[in-house]
């Protein structure tokens, strides 16, 4: 028997006989109003005149649009509240506003200093090598951490290279929020980093598609805490190779291999960082 031979008329009739009033009247229908040709012509004329009026109004560009808006979002410096001492191209970051903003910046700097001491304590207790660079991640006032920088990061599955896509810093106050920033002269003033991960292939080569996402042939992005960012690299990517494979210098490769061999100590440091209160300070 073919599908065309089946007759569902009896089932349809039974369904109609037993359906509720709600089912009968609850179906949405659309009613079209017939419009005469004269009304259609008049409506189209009004639409054309309205478009012409809007086009004329667009000639007057408001202040703050176009190039000004681009500069505000791409060229404006937004330092972390606890790391405002960075110098980029010989220029320092703008000073914090007076009043509550200035007080919040001072509070954030004190919190970042305390977090930096805890970072150093954790890596020291875990026995991580190259502590001179790891304790501050090579982030200083003369070399602040910026969006677009490359660094060595540690993940649960090992040590990799990451490119900073976004930076976040927690604002002061009891109900502080994680706001987006563009730079920081103190790695501990950063609460979270969004990075693209690069996996080591061979020699100085790193690929943009790690094993975690190789089955989908896509790049891997992740959000990390500041303690997962181990140290800055000297490598500077260009717009041409952004997001693609990269080749490190011998100095950066030496840093990477040293930390890669210390993955066990780094995982222990991450475990210590997740402990709260005095447990992380008093644990032997």
N, C-alpha and C positions, 0 to 999 in steps of 0.2 A: 504494500500500500504506500502510495506516495503522499507527501505532505499536503499537496494540493487537494487530495481526495478527502481530507478530514473536514468535517462540518461542525463548527463551533456555535452555530446559531441557537441551538437548544440551550447551551450553557450560558450564552449571552442573555437570552430571554429570562432564564432563571435568576441570573444575577440582577437584572433590572427589577424583577418582581420582589426580591427580598432586600434590596438595598434601602438604607435609611433615608430619611428626608435630608439629613445633613449631607449624605453622600450625593444626593441628587442636586442640591442647590449650593453645595460647597465648592464647586469647581469654578475657578476664576475664568471669566470670559471677557473679551475685549470688544467694545462696540466702537465702530468707526463712524464718524460723522461725515456725511457727504459734503464736500466743499465745492462750490461752483468755481468755474474758471475765472470769473472776475475777482472773487475773494483770493484765489490762489495767486493771481497776478499781483494784487495789492500787497499780499503778505511777502511775496518775493521781493517786491520793490522796497518795502520797509527793511527787510534783512540786508539788502545791498547797501542802502543808505546808512544803516547802523555799522556795517563793516567799514565803510569809508570813513565814518566819524572816528571809529576806533583806530584806524590806520593813521589818521592825522594826529591823534593824541599821542601816538607812540613816538612821534618825532621829538617830543620833549622828554629827555631822559632824566630821571630823578637823580639827585646827588647821592652818591654812595653805591651806585650800581656800576656794572661793567668792570673797568680796570680797578677801581677802588675796592670793589667787593673781592676781586681776585687777590689783590694785595693783602686784604684783611685776612683771608682764609689760608693763603699759601706763604706769605712772606712775614706775617706777624709772629713775633716770638712770644711764646707762652711758657715760661719756665715753671718748674715745680715749686710749690710754696716753700719747700725745705731745701731747695737747691737752685737758688737764684744767682749764684756767683759766677756762672759760666761766661766765658769770653769766646765769642764766635766772630771771626774775621776782624779782630781787634776791637769789637764793640761789646760792651757788657749788656746784660739783660735790663729791661726797664725796672725802675724801683717800684716797690709795692706802694699802693695808695696809702695815704695817711689814715689814721683812725683805726677802725676795726680791721681793715685789710692788713695794715702794717702789724698789728698785734697778732693776727692769725698767721702771718708769715714768720714772726719770731717764734710762735708756738710750734709751727711746723718744722722749723729748723732745729729746735730742741728735740722734738720727737725723732727726726731723721738722725740726729747725732746719737741718740740712745739706740736706735735700730742698727746703726753702723757698728756700735760696740757689740751688740748681740750677734750680728753677722760674723764679726771677727772671732768672737768666742765660740760660735758653733763650728766654724771651719777649723779652728785650732784644735778643739776637742776631738773632731773627727779625723784629725791627722791628714788633712788635705795638703798636697804639695803646692809649691809656688804660692805660698800664702801672701807674699809681698804684693802680688798682683790681684789675688783673689779677694782679699779683704775689702778692697775698694773697687774692684773690677776695672782698675785703670781709669776710672772716671774721676776727673779733677776739674777745678775751675778753668784750667787752661785747655782741657780736653773733655768738655761735657758730653754726656750721652744725648744723642739726637735721633729723631726719627730718620730711618734710612741707614743707620749704622749697622755694622756686622759684629757679632760677638759669639763666644762659645757658651752654649747653654747645656744644661743637664736635664734630661727627661727620664721618666721611669724606665725606658728601654735603652738608655745609654747617653753618651756625650755626642753632641752634634753642633753644627754651626747654625746660627739664626740671624735673620735680618729683621731689624726692628721695624714693624709696620705702624705701631701706635704705642703711646706711653700714657699711663694714667697715674695720678697722684691723688691721695686722699686729702680732702680739705680739712681744716681744723674744726673743732667743736665736737660736741657729743654725738650729733647726727651728721657727721661729715660724709660727703659723697666722693666717689672716685671720678674726678674730672680729667678731661683730656688735656695733655700738655705736649709741648714740642721738644723740651730739653730738660736736663737736670745736671747739676754739678755734683750731685751726691746720689749714688746708686740706691741708697737706702731711703731716699725721698720718693722713690717710685714704688707704687703699690702693685701695679700689674704691667706687663708688657705683652703686646701682641706681636708675634714673630712668625716669619716663614722659615721652615726647617729645611736644612740642607744635610744630606747624608754623605759620609766619606766613601769615595769609590776606591781610588788608588793614588799613591803619591800625593800631589797637591790638588787633585781634582775632587770636587764635591758636586753631587747632582741634586737637582731641585725636586726630584720625585723619590722620596725615601721608601723603605720597604713597607711602612704602614699604609701607604696609599698607592703602592705600585700596581696592585690588582686593578685599580680604577684609572691608572695613568694620570693622576692628578697631583697637584702640589699639596703639601701639608702645612696648615696654619694652626697655631695653638696659642693659648693665653697662659702666661707664666707669672709666678711671683718674682720679686726682685732677687731673691736668693737663688733662683734657678739660673739667673744670668751671671756667669762666672767671670768673664773678662772681655773687655773690648778687643777687637782686632784692628790691625793697621790697614786691613783691606778696605778699599773704598770702591763700591760698585758704581757703574755709570748707567745712564738711562737706556743704553743699548742692550746691556746684559742684565737688566733688572729682572729678577725672578727666574733667570735661567741658571745653568751650571756656572760654577765659579772656580777660580784657581787662586789658592792662597800663596803667600810668600813663604820662604823657608822659616822665617822667624815665627809667623803665625802657625805654620804647620808644627813647629816644635812645641809651641804652647798647647796646641790641640792634642798631640800625641801624649804629652805629659799628663794632661787631665784625663785623657781617654784610658790610660793605664790605671788611673786612680778612681775608676768608676765606683768601686766598692766603698771607698771612703766618702765619695760624694753622695751616694745613696744613704749612707749613715748620717751625713750632715742634713740631708733633706728630712730624714726621720726625726732628727733632733729639732729641726725648725718647726715641725708640726706640733710639738709639745708646748703646752702653755704653762704659765706661772713659774714657780720655782723649780719644777721638776727638770726643766731643760737646763737650768743653771747649776743644780746640785747633783745631777747625775754624774757618776764617776765613769 
